[in-house]
Amino acid sequence: MVKNRRMLRSRRPTRTSCGHNSRMNNVQLDSFKTAHYSMTKEYFNEGVTLMGEVRIAIVGLGNCASALIQGQYYYRNAKRDEDVPGLMHVDFGGYYPKDLKFVAAFEVNRYKIGQDIAEAMWTKPNCCIVYAPDVPKTGVKVLPGPILDGVAPHMKESFFTYDPKEIKPVDVTEELKNSQADMLVSYLPVGSEEASRFYAKAALDAGIGYINGMPEFIVSDPNSPLAKEFEKAGIPCAGDDVKSQLGATILHRVLAQLYRERGIIIENTYQLNIGGNTDFENMQIENRLKSKRISKTMAVTSCLPYEVPTKIGPSDYVPFLGDNKVCYITMRGRAFGDVPLDLTLKLSVQDSPNSAGVIIDVARAVKIAQDRGVGGELSSICSYSFKHPRYQIDDFDARKRVDEFIEGKRER
């Protein structure tokens, strides 16, 4: 029985700047993992917080980041034995929402740069609903990151993009090291192909975990050079394209699974989405949408053993909706006797908070992987939490796998 109930600070294997274990051979590492699994179980049974901080750096301090930061504060007193709306796991292997700490942030918005993270998250054009207005200052200033292709030409004014002649970007890798971040969460805009890979490489070079919340296929592609490098370096990563708690994708997926299991053949289906935040404004340009359409479409069609005429993706930008996303799903099927069966559904959600509870779980999964010395793609949490994971599996089975990962029954 554990005698010391004090909150413990995680001690992961010492790494070099490239992330390789420098003081542990394979036998020692296996022993470390076994001890951690045992300790996790013992503390879990006693209801004791196992570790300390989950130190997070963020690129893209927009609406999704605002929702995440507010959520950490809003749920700071959440207890494992309580029914807490909005959280899939209060206790995630000994880590609680209160354990998240935001230690660095990178932006291109000239009004956010230089502000405390807790102030910048309210700065225009952010329009996330306010449910934790008293988030205290973090003492961490927002830093200028490189612009690259993170800002589409039509978004320069909407993002209040800084003038490169007046503001110079920081050395992102160096700042990640200085912040002692455990991981970097990417909330870059859709279409940021170059910028996404730049920040993933920065996390890799800093020897920290990486969470890709946007639709660039960095983690999910087993042939991706960066995915291979994370695996080689023993650094955990998760992605790609975060799946909301109950959003258009997860709802459409579950309906497709329901049709399949109930013997109804889907003849065609579409999903139309409208919203008024900068995400939808950015996605007005079709050439930035290729990966997003692939991600959302494959998330649904992968549930079916046959091909279906499908159209899924962002449909229009409606400014007055703000962060309210409205989704319309239609599915035409053939039921008993080939009788037509039509389903039409409307879903209206606050877009950004809908993904925050998911990222809270992903961040804690990455931290546990670091504690256990597990590197590379984390298949359980990826299949559960992202639209475009490496392995598309049934969502309810994915939840079971995540719980098994927490308990130490699965390595990743």
Protein Blocks (a to p, Z undefined) as FASTA:
>chain_A
ZZblcdcddddddddfkopafkbcfklmmmmmmmmmmmmmmmmmnopafblcdddddehi
afklmmmmmmmmmmmmgcfkbccehiablbgghiafklpccfbdcdfbfklgopafklmm
mpcfbfbdcfblkbccehiacddddfklmbcfklmmmnopacfklpccddfklmmmmnop
abdcdfbdehilmlmmmmmmmmmmnopacddfbfcdfklmmklmklmmmmmnopacddeh
iadfblfklmmmmmmmmmmmnopacfbdcdddddfbfklmmmmpmklmmmmmmmmmmmmm
mmpcbdcdddeddfbdcfknmmaccdddddddddehhiacdddddddddfklmmmmmmmm
mmmmmmmmmmnopgcjdfklmmmmpmbdfbdcdfklmmmmmmmmmnopafZZ
